[in-house]
């Protein structure tokens, strides 16, 4: 098992380019199962979760060609549905939550789909009801084997339907859209997720011949078509990685340029960092973060403490709250971090408290951070990464800390961040994999 050893307290400088978007990649790669024609995807990140999904599709019978380090072609001409019943599939799929989005395409194209209980980050309850209720609305028969924790779906033909999602689940919306594009008739989805990655999925499906309207809103209308063709698609840069780099620059007092950010797709992320006192400038599609010796958290108009909370898009993505929390520890002022979606995502704060941070964990969803204003640096220590986003937050803390830190269980970070140690070394970070 590898660890990161980090000598903190050093400023970074230079340029860094974000990887392709992990969350978009998982949706887009699953969408290749909807057609027997070739689909080419570029800007694919070389990370554990995405590589595991590509490997899963390879074992499922998809013809996959790696054209260069970040471009693949997929041709799902001969799918082995029998593989879905085997032990190997259960082991592979259960270790990767994002692979649940193979169910929509398989159900639409072959009339059956199977899946084990998915894994992924241990950040609280992550219900699958939205997926399966949506499939049932389209006419699928759902069965749950409680003894084996195995889900199965079958249909004699999906039919378009009206549905109101009980939550604006990104993967749930994606899975239903992937099934509905080949269903007979019209499907109307209210309370649909509308994140940029979901918009990208819909645009790709339209380029393949799907009929989807309302893209970018929470009301999607889908007119089913008999079949889809191939296409070429390029992934957006990863907004979570972009946010992580902004926070890293602020926390370490560094001057960094983040290249090719697709700035117009970042929503309120830049403004949320500005509320934390972090200065940043848009330069075309790049973001320049100047060196700051201190940054001060804004207050509300009446002087009350600022609250940073997650919300469905176009609100702030929950995947960045760990980064906002950690940079608040060295800010001037205080902030309430409210993680509404997952009840275990803030439990990593005890590690920051061990480093000297002033944090009150109010309950599983809320933490109040009293900033140290860089007057008292965090202390280096031994840390363990509990999930992808908390792992990067701890990495940011370690880079700013006085002394040496060791971060264990970094396979969690590798699941979502491509060669992060090598890329940060080029900025001057004292980090090595041991």
N, C-alpha and C positions, 0 to 999 in steps of 0.2 A: 504494500500500500504506500503510495507516494504522499509526501507532504510538501508544503511550501515553507521555506525558511526566508524570512524577510527582515532586512535591516532597515528600520524605519527612520524617519526624520530627514529624508533627502528630497530635495525638490526635483520635479520632473520637467522636461522640456521637449518640444518637438511636435511632430505631426503623427496622428494615428487615424487609421481608416476602420470604421466599424465593419464587422462581419455581416453576412446576409442574415435576415431575420429568422431566428429559430422557430418562433410560433407560426410564422407564415409557412416556413419550409415543411412543417409537419402536416399542415392542411393541404398544401399544394401537391406534395408527393403522394398523399393518399388519393387525391383527385385523379391521378394518372390511371387508376383502376377503372375509370368510367369509360374508357375507350380502348379499342384494339389497335389504334394507330399510335405512332410515335409522338411522345411529348418530351420536349427538351427544356430543361430548367437550369438557369444559370444563377450565379452568386449564392450557391448552396454552401452553408457554413460547415466546416470540418469539425464537428463536435459529436460527442458520444451519442446523444439522443437521436440526432438526425442520421448518423451512420448506422445505428441500430435499426431504425425504421427502414432504411435502404436495404439492409441485410434481410430484414423480415420479408420485404416484397420480393427480394431475390429468391428466397426459399419458397415463396408462394407461387413462383413461376414467371414473374415479370422479367422480361429481357432488359437488362440494365447495362449501359455502356458509359464508362467514365471518360468523357471527352477531354477534360483537363481537371485541374485540382478542385474547381468549383462548378463545373458544368457536367450534368448527366443527362442521358436520354433514357426514357422508360417506354417499354412497349408491353402492355398487358394483354397479349394475344391468347396465351394458353395458361389459364389460372388453374392451379391444383386445389380445388375446394376440399379434397380429402385431407390436405395438410392442416386445415383448420381444426380438425378433430384430434390431431396428434399431440403428444406430450411436448415435443419440441416447440410447437407453436404456442402452447400455453406458457411455457417458460419464457420465451422471447417476448410475447405480447404483454404478459403480466408485469414485466420489468419496465415497460415504457407506456406511460399514460396516453401520450399523443397518438399511439397506434390504434386507439379506439375508433378513430375517424376512417378506418378501412371499412367499418360496418355499413355506413351509408352507401358508398359505391358498390359494395358487394351485394347488398340487399336490392339496390336498384337494377343492377345488371344481371344478377344470377338468381334473385329471388330468395336467397338465404345468406345468413351471416352468423358467425359465432365469435365469442370473445370471452376471455377469462377476466377476473377482477383485475383492473389495471393498477400499476404501481405509480411511481413518480414521487414528487416531493411530499414529505410528511408535514404538511402545514395546516392540517385540520380536515374536517369533513369535506369531501368533494363529490357531491351527489351526481348520479348519472340519470336521474329521473327525466330530465329535460330531453335527453337523447331518445330514451325508449318511449316516452309518452308521445313524442313527435313522430316516431316511426309507426306507433300504433294508430295515430291519427291518419297516417298515409295508407293504412290497411294492412300493416304487418302483424303477425301473431308473435307475441313475446312469451318466452319461457325462461324461468330462472331456476337453475339447479343449485339449491342452497348447500347441498352436501359438498359439491365440487366448486362452488362459487363460479358458475359458468353461465353465461348469457347466450341465448340463441334466438334468432329471428327468422321467420319464413313468411313468404307471401306468394299468392298466385298472380300478383300484379298490383303494383302500387297505384293508388288513386289520389289525385290532388285534393287538398282539404284546407279548410280554414283552421288556424290554431293561434292561441295566445300563449306564448311561452311563460312559464311561471318565474323564470329568471332569464336575464339577458346573457346566457352562457355563450361564450365564444365558440368553444368546441361543440357544444350542443347545437348552436345555430349552424355551424359549418357542416356537421354531420347530417342534419335535416336537409339543408340545401343540397348536399351531395346526393341525397336520395331523391329529392323532389324534382331535380332537373330531368330525370328520366321517367317520372310518374305520369300517368295519363291524366290530363286535365290541368286545372289551375290550383296552385297552392299559395295561400296567403299566410304570411308569418308576421304576427304583431309581437312587439317587444323583442325583436331580433337584435342581436349584437351588431354593432356597426364599426368595430375597430378597423384601422387601415388594413390589417392582415385579412380580415373577412371581406373587405372591399376588394382586395387583390384577388382573393379566391373567386369572387363573383365575376370580376372582370376577365379572369382567365377562362372561366366556364363559358362566358359569353363569346370569347374568341374561339372556343371549341364548338359553338353552335347552340348553346343554351339561351333561353329567353328569360331574362331576369330584369325586373325594374325595381326602382327604389333603392338602388345601391348607395350606401352611405347614410341611409336613414334606418329607423327601427321598424319600418314596414316594408317587407320584401314581398313581391309578387312574382311567382315563377310559373311559367307555362311550360309544361312538360314537352319534351321532344323525343322522337323515336331513338335517336342515337347522337353521339358526339364524335368529333374528329380530333386529330392531333393539333398541337400548337407549340409555340415557343413562349417561354415566360421567364422574366427576371425578377428575383426576389428584392424587396426593399431592404435597405440597411436596418439593422436591429436597433429599434428605439430604446430598448432596455440597456443595451450596451452603451449607446450614446449617452443616456442619462447617467450610467455608471462612471463614464469618463469625465462628465461634467462635475460630478460629485468628487471624484478622485482629485481633479485639479484644484477645486476649492479647498478640500481638506488638507492637501499637502502644500498649498500656497504656490502652485505651479502655473506656468504659462504654457498652454497646450492648444493646438489647433486640431479639431476633429473634422476630417475630410468627408465630403460626399455623404451628407446626412439625410438627404431628402427632407429638408427642413419643413416644407409645407405639410408633411405627413406627421409631424411631431405633436400636433395639437397643443395642449396647454403645458406640456412638459417644460419648455423654456421659461414660461411665465411663473410656473411653480418654483423653479430654482431662483428666479428673481425675488420672489416673496421671502426666500431664505437669505437674501442679501448677496447672492452669487451673481457676479457680473459676467455677462457673456454678450458677444456681438455676432450677428449674422453677417457673413461675408460670402455672398452668393449662396451656394449650398453647403458651405463650411460653417463651423462654429468656432470662434476664437474666444478662449477663456484667459483673461489677463491674470497676472500674479496678483493675489490679494493677501495682505497681511492680516486682514480680518474681514468678516462679513457679518452683517447684523440682520436678524430676523425681523421682518415687519410685524406690526400689530394691526388689529382691526381698527376702524375709524374711531371707535370709542375707547381705544387703548387696551382692550382685552387681548388675551393671549391668542396668537395665531394658531389656527388648526389646519393641518395638512391631512386630508382624507382621500381615500380611493373612491372611485365611482365608475359606473359603466361609461364607456366612451360616448361623448367626447370629454368625460371627466378624467381624472388622473388614474393611470394604470396602477393596480395594486402591486405589480412586480417591481415598482421603484420605491415603495415606501420604506424598505429596508435601507436603501441608499439615503433617502431623506433623513431617516432617523440617525444614521451614523454621522452625517455631516453636521447635524444639529448639535452634536456633542461638543464641537469646537466653535460653534457660532457665538455671537453676542446676542443674548436674549434667550427666550424660552419658546417652546412650541409644543402643542399637543398633536401627537401622531395617532390617527384613528384608522386602524385597519379593519374595515367593515366585513370584508369577504371571508377571511380565514382566521380561525380562532387560535391557531398555534404559530402564526408567523412572527409574532413578537417575542417568542420565548428565548430568542438568542440574545436578548438584551442583558442577561446575567453575565455573559462573556464580556460585554462592553463595560459593565459595572466593575468587573474584575480589573479592567484596564484603567479604571479611574474615572469613567464617565458618570455624570450625575443624571440618573434616569429613575423615574418612579413608574413602575408598571402598575397602572391603575386597575386593569382587568385584562383578560386575554386579548381584547381588541384595542386597548388604548394605553399609550405611554406618554408621560410628560418628560421632556428633555430640558434640562437647565444647562445652557451652553457655557463652556469654560473660556470662550473668547480667545483660545490659543495661548492663554496665560499659563495653563497647566497642561502640558501634553499628555496624551494617553501613554500608558506603560506597556512595553512589549511583554507578551506572555504566550502561553501555549493555548491554542484555540482549536475547536472542532467545527467544521462546516456542517450545519444541519440540513441545508437545502441550497439550491443554486443561488438564489438572490441574497439570502443571509450570508452565504459563503463569500460573495463578492463584497458585501458590506463589511465583513470582518477583514477582508483583504485590504480595503480602503483604510480601515482603522489601523491596521498593522503598518501600512506605508507611512502613516502620519505619526505613529507612536515613537516614543523614545526607547531605544534598545532593540533587541531582536525578538521577533515573534515566530512561532511555528504554527501553521494551520494544517491540521490533519483532516482526513476524509475529503481530500480535494477532488476526488472523482466526482463529487457533487458539482463543483465548479466547472470541471471539464465537460459536464453534461450540457452546459449552456454557453461556455466561453471558449473560443478557439485559440489555443496556444497562448493563453493570457500572460503567462510568465515571460515567454520569448518576446512578445509584443511590448510588454512594459519595460523589459530590459533595454529596448531600443530608445525608450524615453529617459533612461537613466535610473530606473528602479533597481534597488539592490534585492533582487528576488531570485531564488534558485529552487529547483525541484529536487528533492532528496528522497 
